[in-house]
Amino acid sequence: MNIEIGIDTMDREAIAGGLSRLLADSYTLYLKTHNYHWNVTGPHFNTLHTMFETQYTELATAVDEIAERIRTLGVKAPGSYAAFAQLASVDEASGDENAEDMIRALVAGQEAVVRTAREAFPAAERANDEPTADLLTQRMQIHEKNAWMLRSMLDH
């Protein structure tokens, strides 16, 4: 079926490619954050356990929104660990890290998602794809704030 939303096929595919990388990074960060939620220990357990839960819960909603935007553009959304591993710039985690290393890893993950969203922005902007640009802007704001909050936990 032909998609006539004012964005040509090549632009929709380019935008969806950037969103697919954002989806992979977001899902990998979701998994890493959930892993840390389960496995964090130490004197700041309750604070970190709660913070990690807030962040992975928000990411669970985000991955659905990103995938649905990809589908709206007429492209299949990646949805397997293999596809995510190929597309993601966020590293997986073992869960064996200490609390401070978990925080540092999540800062790096949050910042990586911001960079991925920022890299996807020009294709959306060139095609006047305001819904995607809005989604990317929201994701950047959330991940920049999360990175700041996590970095603040490292100030001694």
Contacts in CASP RR format, 6 or more apart in sequence:
PFRMAT RR
TARGET T0000
AUTHOR 0000-0000-0000
METHOD contacts of the structure
MODEL  1
MNIEIGIDTMDREAIAGGLSRLLADSYTLYLKTHNYHWNVTGPHFNTLHT
MFETQYTELATAVDEIAERIRTLGVKAPGSYAAFAQLASVDEASGDENAE
DMIRALVAGQEAVVRTAREAFPAAERANDEPTADLLTQRMQIHEKNAWML
RSMLDH
3 9 0 8 1.000
3 12 0 8 1.000
3 73 0 8 1.000
3 74 0 8 1.000
5 72 0 8 1.000
7 15 0 8 1.000
7 73 0 8 1.000
7 127 0 8 1.000
7 128 0 8 1.000
7 129 0 8 1.000
8 127 0 8 1.000
11 123 0 8 1.000
11 126 0 8 1.000
11 127 0 8 1.000
11 129 0 8 1.000
12 73 0 8 1.000
12 74 0 8 1.000
12 75 0 8 1.000
12 127 0 8 1.000
13 73 0 8 1.000
13 75 0 8 1.000
14 123 0 8 1.000
14 127 0 8 1.000
15 73 0 8 1.000
15 120 0 8 1.000
15 123 0 8 1.000
15 124 0 8 1.000
15 127 0 8 1.000
15 129 0 8 1.000
15 132 0 8 1.000
16 70 0 8 1.000
16 73 0 8 1.000
16 74 0 8 1.000
16 75 0 8 1.000
17 70 0 8 1.000
17 75 0 8 1.000
17 120 0 8 1.000
18 116 0 8 1.000
18 119 0 8 1.000
18 120 0 8 1.000
18 123 0 8 1.000
19 66 0 8 1.000
19 69 0 8 1.000
19 70 0 8 1.000
19 73 0 8 1.000
19 120 0 8 1.000
19 132 0 8 1.000
20 70 0 8 1.000
20 75 0 8 1.000
20 77 0 8 1.000
20 78 0 8 1.000
20 87 0 8 1.000
21 87 0 8 1.000
21 88 0 8 1.000
21 89 0 8 1.000
21 116 0 8 1.000
21 119 0 8 1.000
21 120 0 8 1.000
22 66 0 8 1.000
22 113 0 8 1.000
22 116 0 8 1.000
22 117 0 8 1.000
22 120 0 8 1.000
22 136 0 8 1.000
22 139 0 8 1.000
23 63 0 8 1.000
23 66 0 8 1.000
23 67 0 8 1.000
23 70 0 8 1.000
23 77 0 8 1.000
23 78 0 8 1.000
23 79 0 8 1.000
23 84 0 8 1.000
23 87 0 8 1.000
24 78 0 8 1.000
24 83 0 8 1.000
24 84 0 8 1.000
24 85 0 8 1.000
24 86 0 8 1.000
24 87 0 8 1.000
24 88 0 8 1.000
24 90 0 8 1.000
25 87 0 8 1.000
25 88 0 8 1.000
25 89 0 8 1.000
25 90 0 8 1.000
25 109 0 8 1.000
25 112 0 8 1.000
25 113 0 8 1.000
25 116 0 8 1.000
26 59 0 8 1.000
26 62 0 8 1.000
26 63 0 8 1.000
26 66 0 8 1.000
26 113 0 8 1.000
26 139 0 8 1.000
27 59 0 8 1.000
27 63 0 8 1.000
27 79 0 8 1.000
27 84 0 8 1.000
27 88 0 8 1.000
28 84 0 8 1.000
28 88 0 8 1.000
28 90 0 8 1.000
28 91 0 8 1.000
28 92 0 8 1.000
29 59 0 8 1.000
29 90 0 8 1.000
29 106 0 8 1.000
29 109 0 8 1.000
29 110 0 8 1.000
29 112 0 8 1.000
29 113 0 8 1.000
30 56 0 8 1.000
30 59 0 8 1.000
30 60 0 8 1.000
30 62 0 8 1.000
30 63 0 8 1.000
31 92 0 8 1.000
32 90 0 8 1.000
32 91 0 8 1.000
32 92 0 8 1.000
32 93 0 8 1.000
32 105 0 8 1.000
32 106 0 8 1.000
32 109 0 8 1.000
33 52 0 8 1.000
33 55 0 8 1.000
33 56 0 8 1.000
33 59 0 8 1.000
33 106 0 8 1.000
34 52 0 8 1.000
34 56 0 8 1.000
35 93 0 8 1.000
35 94 0 8 1.000
35 95 0 8 1.000
36 48 0 8 1.000
36 52 0 8 1.000
36 93 0 8 1.000
36 95 0 8 1.000
36 97 0 8 1.000
36 102 0 8 1.000
36 105 0 8 1.000
36 106 0 8 1.000
37 49 0 8 1.000
37 52 0 8 1.000
37 53 0 8 1.000
37 56 0 8 1.000
38 95 0 8 1.000
39 95 0 8 1.000
39 96 0 8 1.000
40 48 0 8 1.000
40 49 0 8 1.000
40 52 0 8 1.000
40 99 0 8 1.000
40 102 0 8 1.000
41 98 0 8 1.000
41 99 0 8 1.000
42 99 0 8 1.000
44 99 0 8 1.000
44 153 0 8 1.000
45 99 0 8 1.000
47 153 0 8 1.000
48 99 0 8 1.000
48 102 0 8 1.000
48 103 0 8 1.000
48 153 0 8 1.000
51 149 0 8 1.000
51 150 0 8 1.000
51 153 0 8 1.000
52 106 0 8 1.000
55 106 0 8 1.000
55 146 0 8 1.000
58 142 0 8 1.000
62 139 0 8 1.000
62 142 0 8 1.000
65 135 0 8 1.000
66 77 0 8 1.000
66 135 0 8 1.000
66 139 0 8 1.000
67 77 0 8 1.000
67 79 0 8 1.000
68 77 0 8 1.000
69 131 0 8 1.000
69 132 0 8 1.000
69 135 0 8 1.000
70 76 0 8 1.000
70 77 0 8 1.000
71 77 0 8 1.000
72 131 0 8 1.000
73 132 0 8 1.000
78 84 0 8 1.000
78 87 0 8 1.000
89 112 0 8 1.000
89 115 0 8 1.000
89 116 0 8 1.000
90 108 0 8 1.000
90 109 0 8 1.000
90 112 0 8 1.000
90 113 0 8 1.000
91 105 0 8 1.000
91 108 0 8 1.000
91 109 0 8 1.000
93 102 0 8 1.000
93 105 0 8 1.000
95 102 0 8 1.000
97 105 0 8 1.000
100 154 0 8 1.000
103 150 0 8 1.000
103 153 0 8 1.000
103 154 0 8 1.000
104 154 0 8 1.000
106 146 0 8 1.000
106 150 0 8 1.000
107 147 0 8 1.000
107 150 0 8 1.000
107 151 0 8 1.000
107 154 0 8 1.000
109 147 0 8 1.000
110 143 0 8 1.000
110 144 0 8 1.000
110 146 0 8 1.000
110 147 0 8 1.000
110 150 0 8 1.000
111 143 0 8 1.000
111 147 0 8 1.000
113 139 0 8 1.000
113 143 0 8 1.000
114 139 0 8 1.000
114 140 0 8 1.000
114 143 0 8 1.000
114 144 0 8 1.000
114 147 0 8 1.000
117 136 0 8 1.000
117 139 0 8 1.000
117 140 0 8 1.000
117 143 0 8 1.000
118 136 0 8 1.000
118 140 0 8 1.000
120 132 0 8 1.000
120 136 0 8 1.000
121 133 0 8 1.000
121 136 0 8 1.000
121 137 0 8 1.000
123 129 0 8 1.000
124 132 0 8 1.000
124 133 0 8 1.000
124 136 0 8 1.000
125 133 0 8 1.000
END
